[in-house]
Amino acid sequence: MAQIADAGARYVIIGHSERRQLFSETDANVARKAKAALGLHLTPSFASAKPWPSATAGQALGRVSSQLDGATRELSDDERARS
């Protein structure tokens, strides 16, 4: 992630559905990446993984909310304000 910051980026997208599905990336992994991004003065943007069946079953909002909650649970109030 340091290379991204060195290249001049200000934002980074984390929590891609493909990474969650193919590499079993968890909310805890996403949380660690968010902390790392903030430590490099990058603003994390959280992607959500909502498989189509949950979206069509009316569960998309709950799933996205749960992922965001899990990914930001370990962040301080200051870090949450910056993400």
All heavy atoms as an XYZ file, in Angstrom:
619
protein
N       0.822     -1.190      0.000
C       0.000      0.000      0.000
C       0.866      1.255      0.000
O       0.429      2.299     -0.460
C      -0.937     -0.039      1.201
C      -2.177      0.760      0.984
S      -3.418      0.678      2.299
C      -3.796     -1.040      2.423
N       2.093      1.116      0.506
C       2.992      2.269      0.530
C       3.292      2.762     -0.884
O       3.442      3.967     -1.102
C       4.287      1.914      1.245
N       3.346      1.842     -1.839
C       3.589      2.235     -3.225
C       2.463      3.112     -3.754
O       2.703      4.044     -4.521
C       3.745      1.011     -4.122
C       5.015      0.243     -3.859
C       5.088     -1.015     -4.694
O       4.076     -1.601     -5.041
N       6.304     -1.437     -5.015
N       1.260      2.823     -3.333
C       0.099      3.612     -3.754
C       0.248      5.038     -3.230
O       0.048      6.006     -3.953
C      -1.209      2.967     -3.257
C      -1.418      1.614     -3.936
C      -2.404      3.873     -3.500
C      -2.517      0.786     -3.333
N       0.611      5.158     -1.966
C       0.801      6.476     -1.363
C       1.971      7.208     -2.023
O       1.877      8.401     -2.319
C       1.030      6.347      0.142
N       3.067      6.479     -2.273
C       4.239      7.082     -2.916
C       3.920      7.583     -4.321
O       4.532      8.536     -4.798
C       5.396      6.088     -2.985
C       6.030      5.825     -1.629
O       5.777      6.614     -0.688
O       6.758      4.825     -1.508
N       2.973      6.947     -4.988
C       2.591      7.351     -6.346
C       1.711      8.596     -6.333
O       1.381      9.134     -7.381
C       1.872      6.209     -7.058
N       1.315      9.037     -5.142
C       0.527     10.258     -5.035
C      -0.964     10.040     -4.851
O      -1.734     11.002     -4.843
N      -1.379      8.790     -4.708
C      -2.804      8.512     -4.501
C      -3.255      9.067     -3.154
O      -2.467      9.175     -2.212
C      -3.072      7.017     -4.558
N      -4.508      9.415     -3.076
C      -5.074      9.901     -1.824
C      -6.137      8.951     -1.275
O      -6.507      9.025     -0.113
C      -5.676     11.287     -2.029
C      -4.596     12.303     -2.370
C      -5.079     13.723     -2.546
N      -6.443     13.975     -2.181
C      -7.211     14.891     -2.768
N      -6.729     15.630     -3.743
N      -8.440     15.082     -2.374
N      -6.643      8.084     -2.131
C      -7.715      7.161     -1.758
C      -7.332      5.744     -2.166
O      -6.594      5.543     -3.125
C      -9.024      7.533     -2.472
C      -9.473      8.930     -2.185
C      -9.081      9.996     -2.996
C     -10.275      9.203     -1.081
C      -9.477     11.288     -2.725
C     -10.680     10.500     -0.803
C     -10.280     11.533     -1.630
O     -10.679     12.810     -1.357
N      -7.881      4.771     -1.451
C      -7.668      3.367     -1.787
C      -8.974      2.625     -1.520
O      -9.653      2.877     -0.524
C      -6.482      2.766     -0.994
C      -6.730      2.786      0.495
C      -6.153      1.375     -1.478
N      -9.345      1.744     -2.434
C     -10.560      0.939     -2.270
C     -10.155     -0.389     -1.649
O      -9.241     -1.055     -2.138
C     -11.262      0.709     -3.621
C     -11.649      2.047     -4.245
C     -12.492     -0.185     -3.427
C     -12.168      1.934     -5.670
N     -10.849     -0.762     -0.585
C     -10.564     -2.028      0.088
C     -11.861     -2.796      0.290
O     -12.944     -2.227      0.290
C      -9.847     -1.811      1.435
C     -10.671     -0.918      2.356
C      -8.464     -1.233      1.231
C     -10.060     -0.731      3.730
N     -11.743     -4.122      0.446
C     -12.906     -4.967      0.703
C     -13.633     -5.438     -0.543
O     -14.816     -5.752     -0.491
N     -12.926     -5.538     -1.672
C     -13.551     -5.964     -2.925
C     -14.210     -7.332     -2.781
O     -13.678     -8.221     -2.115
C     -12.507     -6.055     -4.042
C     -11.863     -4.747     -4.346
N     -10.785     -4.276     -3.630
C     -12.142     -3.813     -5.284
C     -10.424     -3.115     -4.123
N     -11.227     -2.798     -5.106
N     -15.347     -7.508     -3.409
C     -16.068     -8.780     -3.314
C     -15.239     -9.937     -3.851
O     -15.286    -11.042     -3.315
C     -17.405     -8.701     -4.055
O     -17.207     -8.409     -5.424
N     -14.445     -9.687     -4.912
C     -13.617    -10.760     -5.463
C     -12.584    -11.236     -4.444
O     -12.330    -12.426     -4.325
C     -12.895    -10.287     -6.741
C     -13.805     -9.991     -7.900
C     -14.385     -8.576     -7.867
O     -14.084     -7.799     -6.922
O     -15.150     -8.245     -8.781
N     -12.000    -10.320     -3.696
C     -11.015    -10.707     -2.684
C     -11.696    -11.469     -1.547
O     -11.145    -12.418     -1.008
C     -10.279     -9.488     -2.146
C      -9.393     -8.845     -3.218
C      -8.250     -8.075     -2.640
N      -7.463     -8.821     -1.688
C      -6.432     -9.633     -1.994
N      -6.095     -9.817     -3.232
N      -5.765    -10.234     -1.040
N     -12.886    -11.040     -1.197
C     -13.620    -11.736     -0.134
C     -13.974    -13.159     -0.576
O     -13.861    -14.101      0.198
C     -14.871    -10.965      0.253
C     -14.572     -9.680      1.013
C     -15.875     -8.951      1.319
N     -15.664     -7.733      2.039
C     -15.716     -7.615      3.373
N     -15.954     -8.669      4.111
N     -15.528     -6.446      3.944
N     -14.391    -13.299     -1.811
C     -14.821    -14.613     -2.302
C     -13.642    -15.514     -2.656
O     -13.606    -16.671     -2.257
C     -15.732    -14.449     -3.508
C     -17.066    -13.849     -3.156
C     -17.908    -13.508     -4.369
O     -17.463    -13.583     -5.498
N     -19.149    -13.105     -4.125
N     -12.674    -15.004     -3.410
C     -11.583    -15.840     -3.902
C     -10.483    -16.082     -2.880
O      -9.824    -17.115     -2.889
C     -10.971    -15.221     -5.165
C     -11.910    -15.068     -6.360
C     -11.235    -14.330     -7.494
C     -12.416    -16.428     -6.820
N     -10.264    -15.108     -1.995
C      -9.170    -15.220     -1.033
C      -9.659    -15.256      0.410
O      -8.866    -15.111      1.338
C      -8.185    -14.056     -1.216
C      -7.589    -14.013     -2.595
C      -8.008    -13.056     -3.498
C      -6.640    -14.933     -2.991
C      -7.471    -13.009     -4.776
C      -6.098    -14.907     -4.261
C      -6.514    -13.933     -5.160
N     -10.959    -15.421      0.594
C     -11.570    -15.504      1.927
C     -11.192    -14.321      2.806
O     -10.948    -14.461      4.008
C     -11.195    -16.812      2.616
O     -11.626    -17.911      1.847
N     -11.115    -13.127      2.201
C     -10.801    -11.922      2.966
C     -11.960    -11.625      3.923
O     -13.111    -11.607      3.515
C     -10.563    -10.748      2.031
C     -10.005     -9.541      2.731
C      -9.505     -8.504      1.754
O     -10.336     -7.807      1.171
O      -8.278     -8.414      1.577
N     -11.644    -11.407      5.171
C     -12.658    -11.193      6.205
C     -12.762     -9.713      6.573
O     -11.933     -8.903      6.157
C     -12.279    -11.971      7.477
O     -11.059    -11.428      7.990
C     -12.113    -13.463      7.196
N     -13.754     -9.395      7.368
C     -13.892     -8.029      7.875
C     -12.641     -7.633      8.655
O     -12.198     -6.487      8.587
C     -15.123     -7.906      8.777
C     -16.428     -8.029      8.007
O     -16.422     -7.856      6.774
O     -17.458     -8.286      8.656
N     -12.052     -8.588      9.386
C     -10.831     -8.298     10.152
C      -9.681     -7.936      9.213
O      -8.902     -7.021      9.508
C     -10.453     -9.499     11.026
N      -9.564     -8.629      8.072
C      -8.536     -8.283      7.085
C      -8.762     -6.882      6.551
O      -7.818     -6.096      6.401
C      -8.543     -9.249      5.896
C      -8.224    -10.666      6.248
O      -8.998    -11.560      5.921
N      -7.094    -10.904      6.891
N     -10.009     -6.560      6.251
C     -10.355     -5.248      5.721
C     -10.052     -4.173      6.767
O      -9.534     -3.106      6.448
C     -11.831     -5.198      5.264
C     -12.222     -3.803      4.826
C     -12.069     -6.196      4.142
N     -10.314     -4.475      8.032
C     -10.029     -3.527      9.108
C      -8.538     -3.246      9.213
O      -8.127     -2.091      9.380
C     -10.556     -4.062     10.443
N      -7.709     -4.291      9.088
C      -6.255     -4.094      9.129
C      -5.796     -3.235      7.956
O      -4.931     -2.367      8.095
C      -5.536     -5.436      9.137
C      -5.532     -6.112     10.497
C      -4.597     -7.289     10.558
N      -5.018     -8.405      9.718
C      -5.929     -9.312     10.058
N      -6.517     -9.230     11.231
N      -6.231    -10.295      9.245
N      -6.375     -3.460      6.786
C      -6.023     -2.667      5.608
C      -6.451     -1.204      5.796
O      -5.744     -0.286      5.381
C      -6.654     -3.247      4.353
C      -6.008     -4.543      3.922
C      -6.641     -5.068      2.654
C      -5.961     -6.348      2.211
N      -6.475     -6.803      0.923
N      -7.599     -0.992      6.421
C      -8.066      0.377      6.668
C      -7.098      1.100      7.592
O      -6.732      2.250      7.346
C      -9.471      0.362      7.272
N      -6.652      0.423      8.657
C      -5.688      1.036      9.581
C      -4.377      1.349      8.860
O      -3.782      2.402      9.056
C      -5.429      0.118     10.770
C      -6.482      0.213     11.855
C      -5.999     -0.556     13.057
C      -6.328      0.021     14.373
N      -6.422      1.380     14.618
N      -3.927      0.424      8.023
C      -2.687      0.638      7.269
C      -2.834      1.827      6.327
O      -1.940      2.664      6.226
C      -2.320     -0.617      6.486
N      -3.975      1.919      5.657
C      -4.217      3.032      4.733
C      -4.196      4.357      5.485
O      -3.550      5.316      5.057
C      -5.558      2.851      4.022
N      -4.876      4.414      6.601
C      -4.920      5.644      7.388
C      -3.529      6.018      7.887
O      -3.169      7.196      7.933
C      -5.900      5.495      8.550
C      -7.366      5.420      8.139
C      -8.229      4.920      9.288
C      -7.851      6.762      7.638
N      -2.713      5.013      8.231
C      -1.357      5.264      8.675
C      -0.477      5.864      7.587
O       0.524      6.511      7.869
N      -0.871      5.635      6.340
C      -0.125      6.181      5.198
C      -0.793      7.442      4.647
O      -0.468      7.895      3.560
C      -0.029      5.119      4.091
C       0.819      3.901      4.442
C       0.614      2.798      3.410
C       2.284      4.293      4.530
N      -1.744      7.973      5.397
C      -2.488      9.180      5.017
C      -3.314      8.977      3.744
O      -3.510      9.917      2.971
C      -1.556     10.390      4.885
C      -0.755     10.630      6.126
N      -1.318     11.137      7.273
C       0.544     10.384      6.403
C      -0.390     11.206      8.209
N       0.745     10.753      7.714
N      -3.782      7.738      3.556
C      -4.713      7.429      2.471
C      -6.113      7.347      3.061
O      -6.284      6.959      4.220
C      -4.369      6.081      1.826
C      -3.052      5.993      1.079
C      -2.715      4.537      0.765
C      -3.131      6.801     -0.208
N      -7.101      7.699      2.283
C      -8.490      7.579      2.722
C      -9.048      6.276      2.168
O      -9.126      6.114      0.942
C      -9.334      8.763      2.215
O      -8.778      9.972      2.730
C     -10.781      8.632      2.650
N      -9.425      5.332      3.044
C      -9.982      4.076      2.544
C     -11.438      4.256      2.112
O     -12.201      4.971      2.754
C      -9.877      3.128      3.736
C      -9.864      4.012      4.930
C      -9.247      5.310      4.501
N     -11.763      3.628      1.022
C     -13.141      3.566      0.548
C     -13.531      2.101      0.610
O     -12.848      1.243      0.040
C     -13.230      4.087     -0.892
O     -14.544      3.972     -1.375
N     -14.590      1.804      1.326
C     -14.974      0.414      1.551
C     -15.900     -0.096      0.458
O     -16.988      0.441      0.252
C     -15.666      0.263      2.913
C     -14.778      0.612      4.066
C     -14.816      1.878      4.635
C     -13.890     -0.313      4.571
C     -13.988      2.210      5.689
C     -13.047      0.006      5.629
C     -13.107      1.270      6.185
N     -15.460     -1.151     -0.227
C     -16.318     -1.846     -1.174
C     -17.088     -2.887     -0.368
O     -16.629     -3.348      0.671
C     -15.481     -2.514     -2.258
N     -18.238     -3.257     -0.840
C     -19.002     -4.276     -0.130
C     -19.219     -5.471     -1.040
O     -19.297     -5.333     -2.249
C     -20.350     -3.725      0.327
O     -21.125     -3.383     -0.797
N     -19.267     -6.619     -0.421
C     -19.505     -7.857     -1.155
C     -20.936     -8.297     -0.891
O     -21.262     -8.732      0.191
C     -18.523     -8.930     -0.707
N     -21.763     -8.118     -1.872
C     -23.159     -8.535     -1.700
C     -23.556     -9.433     -2.869
O     -23.973     -8.964     -3.920
C     -24.090     -7.334     -1.595
C     -23.957     -6.317     -2.706
C     -25.004     -5.252     -2.514
C     -24.961     -4.181     -3.552
N     -24.750     -4.565     -4.919
N     -23.379    -10.741     -2.686
C     -23.768    -11.654     -3.760
C     -25.205    -11.414     -4.200
O     -26.055    -11.049     -3.388
C     -23.611    -13.037     -3.136
C     -22.643    -12.839     -2.023
C     -22.888    -11.442     -1.525
N     -25.441    -11.594     -5.456
C     -26.756    -11.320     -6.042
C     -27.908    -11.966     -5.282
O     -28.924    -11.314     -5.049
C     -26.765    -11.730     -7.507
C     -28.048    -11.379     -8.174
C     -28.981    -12.239     -8.650
C     -28.583    -10.067     -8.418
N     -30.046    -11.552     -9.173
C     -29.822    -10.221     -9.047
C     -28.124     -8.782     -8.149
C     -30.608     -9.138     -9.410
C     -28.901     -7.707     -8.527
C     -30.126     -7.899     -9.150
N     -27.819    -13.231     -4.844
C     -28.969    -13.805     -4.121
C     -29.376    -12.991     -2.896
O     -30.550    -12.810     -2.627
C     -28.491    -15.199     -3.731
C     -27.459    -15.532     -4.749
C     -26.774    -14.218     -5.054
N     -28.408    -12.472     -2.141
C     -28.784    -11.694     -0.959
C     -29.401    -10.368     -1.369
O     -30.284     -9.850     -0.692
C     -27.578    -11.461     -0.040
O     -26.649    -10.591     -0.637
N     -28.951     -9.802     -2.480
C     -29.501     -8.531     -2.944
C     -30.953     -8.706     -3.371
O     -31.802     -7.872     -3.081
C     -28.673     -7.990     -4.103
N     -31.230     -9.796     -4.046
C     -32.591    -10.008     -4.526
C     -33.513    -10.472     -3.411
O     -34.723    -10.358     -3.529
C     -32.621    -11.024     -5.686
O     -32.044    -12.247     -5.248
C     -31.862    -10.493     -6.882
N     -32.960    -10.979     -2.337
C     -33.787    -11.437     -1.221
C     -34.044    -10.316     -0.220
O     -34.558    -10.551      0.860
C     -33.117    -12.621     -0.523
N     -33.641     -9.088     -0.561
C     -33.880     -7.959      0.322
C     -32.921     -7.880      1.495
O     -33.191     -7.212      2.478
N     -31.785     -8.550      1.397
C     -30.828     -8.583      2.496
C     -29.593     -7.734      2.225
O     -28.660     -7.720      3.023
C     -30.396    -10.017      2.757
C     -31.529    -10.933      3.116
C     -31.082    -12.390      3.128
O     -29.959    -12.715      2.806
N     -31.992    -13.263      3.510
N     -29.548     -7.050      1.110
C     -28.342     -6.318      0.714
C     -27.943     -5.268      1.747
O     -26.777     -5.186      2.127
C     -28.530     -5.674     -0.653
N     -28.883     -4.466      2.204
C     -28.559     -3.401      3.153
C     -27.985     -3.975      4.448
O     -27.005     -3.468      4.977
C     -29.789     -2.537      3.437
C     -29.560     -1.347      4.351
C     -28.492     -0.417      3.775
C     -30.854     -0.579      4.548
N     -28.569     -5.046      4.940
C     -28.081     -5.677      6.165
C     -26.684     -6.242      5.985
O     -25.839     -6.118      6.875
N     -26.432     -6.832      4.829
C     -25.116     -7.419      4.558
C     -24.055     -6.328      4.453
O     -22.978     -6.437      5.033
C     -25.166     -8.249      3.285
C     -23.881     -8.960      2.971
C     -24.088     -9.919      1.802
N     -22.871    -10.566      1.438
C     -22.431    -11.700      1.962
N     -23.137    -12.309      2.881
N     -21.300    -12.233      1.560
N     -24.354     -5.269      3.722
C     -23.410     -4.166      3.567
C     -23.153     -3.505      4.919
O     -22.013     -3.220      5.284
C     -23.918     -3.140      2.531
C     -23.069     -1.884      2.530
C     -23.947     -3.765      1.148
N     -24.200     -3.285      5.695
C     -24.069     -2.674      7.013
C     -23.201     -3.534      7.926
O     -22.332     -3.024      8.635
C     -25.449     -2.477      7.619
O     -25.350     -1.942      8.908
N     -23.396     -4.829      7.888
C     -22.620     -5.751      8.714
C     -21.141     -5.726      8.327
O     -20.263     -5.711      9.190
C     -23.182     -7.166      8.557
O     -22.366     -8.099      9.219
N     -20.862     -5.706      7.022
C     -19.477     -5.670      6.566
C     -18.797     -4.359      6.970
O     -17.653     -4.357      7.428
C     -19.401     -5.848      5.061
C     -19.706     -7.263      4.624
C     -19.745     -7.398      3.120
O     -19.695     -6.415      2.386
N     -19.832     -8.629      2.655
N     -19.491     -3.259      6.803
C     -18.920     -1.959      7.155
C     -18.665     -1.870      8.653
O     -17.630     -1.389      9.104
C     -19.838     -0.833      6.693
C     -19.317      0.584      6.897
C     -17.993      0.780      6.171
C     -20.340      1.590      6.400
N     -19.607     -2.378      9.434
C     -19.455     -2.395     10.888
C     -18.240     -3.224     11.298
O     -17.423     -2.790     12.112
C     -20.730     -2.952     11.519
C     -20.941     -2.478     12.926
O     -20.574     -1.333     13.219
O     -21.480     -3.264     13.721
N     -18.105     -4.397     10.694
C     -16.982     -5.271     11.018
C     -15.647     -4.688     10.597
O     -14.639     -4.842     11.288
N     -15.638     -4.003      9.463
C     -14.393     -3.442      8.937
C     -13.944     -2.198      9.683
O     -12.776     -1.822      9.628
C     -14.557     -3.121      7.455
N     -14.848     -1.554     10.403
C     -14.488     -0.318     11.109
C     -14.534     -0.465     12.627
O     -14.221      0.479     13.350
C     -15.423      0.841     10.699
O     -16.773      0.499     11.017
C     -15.297      1.152      9.221
N     -14.867     -1.635     13.106
C     -15.040     -1.857     14.551
C     -13.800     -1.500     15.353
O     -13.896     -0.960     16.453
C     -15.429     -3.317     14.796
C     -15.780     -3.611     16.232
C     -16.329     -5.012     16.412
N     -17.623     -5.091     15.754
C     -17.985     -6.054     14.900
N     -17.160     -7.020     14.609
N     -19.177     -6.045     14.350
N     -12.625     -1.799     14.838
C     -11.374     -1.574     15.575
C     -10.796     -0.174     15.378
O      -9.769      0.149     15.959
C     -10.337     -2.615     15.159
C     -10.756     -4.043     15.417
C     -10.978     -4.355     16.893
O     -10.202     -3.836     17.721
O     -11.920     -5.079     17.210
N     -11.438      0.656     14.559
C     -10.924      1.993     14.321
C     -11.321      2.930     15.454
O     -12.407      2.817     16.010
C     -11.466      2.550     13.001
C     -11.113      1.782     11.730
C     -11.738      2.484     10.517
C      -9.619      1.646     11.560
N     -10.428      3.860     15.777
C     -10.745      4.876     16.775
C     -11.755      5.855     16.178
O     -11.996      5.856     14.965
C      -9.481      5.621     17.195
O      -9.009      6.413     16.105
N     -12.330      6.689     17.013
C     -13.274      7.687     16.517
C     -12.611      8.594     15.486
O     -13.215      8.958     14.475
C     -13.854      8.524     17.667
C     -14.801      7.724     18.533
O     -15.308      6.673     18.076
O     -15.053      8.153     19.679
N     -11.353      8.972     15.743
C     -10.621      9.829     14.807
C     -10.410      9.110     13.470
O     -10.590      9.687     12.409
C      -9.269     10.225     15.400
C      -8.474     11.122     14.479
O      -9.016     12.163     14.058
O      -7.319     10.769     14.179
N     -10.043      7.808     13.538
C      -9.836      7.048     12.306
C     -11.148      6.879     11.543
O     -11.161      6.960     10.320
C      -9.235      5.684     12.625
C      -7.797      5.752     13.093
C      -7.290      4.431     13.612
O      -8.060      3.667     14.242
O      -6.095      4.160     13.412
N     -12.230      6.660     12.261
C     -13.538      6.540     11.585
C     -13.901      7.825     10.874
O     -14.450      7.811      9.779
C     -14.638      6.202     12.595
C     -14.672      4.777     13.004
C     -15.798      4.556     14.001
N     -15.730      3.224     14.526
C     -16.754      2.369     14.488
N     -17.886      2.738     13.976
N     -16.616      1.174     14.988
N     -13.594      8.950     11.475
C     -13.910     10.240     10.857
C     -13.101     10.455      9.583
O     -13.568     11.125      8.662
C     -13.649     11.373     11.841
N     -11.902      9.865      9.522
C     -11.054     10.028      8.341
C     -11.329      8.987      7.273
O     -10.801      9.082      6.176
C      -9.576      9.959      8.736
C      -9.164     11.112      9.621
C      -7.694     11.095      9.916
N      -7.277      9.800     10.444
C      -6.017      9.378     10.475
N      -5.071     10.131     10.005
N      -5.719      8.211     10.976
N     -12.124      7.957      7.571
C     -12.376      6.914      6.574
C     -13.702      7.081      5.893
O     -14.462      7.947      6.180
C     -12.304      5.532      7.219
O     -13.312      5.349      8.179
